[in-house]
């Protein structure tokens, strides 16, 4: 399955990859966050409760 992901507009090197999550009620939330594949860049954009945040660190959950 080929996917064309958008290029990161911050570093112009990496691609933005979508991340999904599950809501409080267990419903799937597709594309909750997008992160740059380039580890030196660190750009991210995510949606939390309708608020869009840029550049917050994306960390692995302990769950």
N, C-alpha and C positions, 0 to 999 in steps of 0.2 A: 504494500500500500504506500504509494508515494504521496508525500505531503509537501506543499510549498509553504514554508514559514516565513514571516516578515523579517527583514533585516533590522537589527537594532539601530535606532536613530541616534543613540548616544555615542556608541563606539564605531559604528559603521563596519564592524568586523564580524560580530556574532549574529546568530539568529535568535529571535524571540520564540521560546517554547512555551506552550500552554500547560498549566497545571490545573487539575481538578480537585475537588474536595467533597465532603459530605456536610450537609447542614445539621442543625441541632436535632431535627426530626428524622434524620437519616436519609433525606432526599439528596440525590446527586446534584452537585453544582459544577457544571462544565465551565472550564476556562475561568476559574476564580482568580487566577494569577497568570502573568506572563513573565518569564525571566530570560535574561540574556545568557546564551550558551557560553559566552566568553567569560571565564572566571575572573579575569582582570577587570572587567567592566562592572559587574555587580548590579546592573540596572534591573529593576523589577517594577511591575505595576500590578496592583491587586485590588479587589473589591471586598470590603467587609461591611456588612449591614448597610449596603447602599453607598458607602463612602469609598471613594477612589483614593488610594495612597500610592505615592511614587517613591521608589528607592529604599523602602524599608527592607531590612534583611530578611531573606527567606531561609528559614531554618527547618531542619528535620524534626518532626514531632516525636515526642517520647512515647506516644500511644501506639 
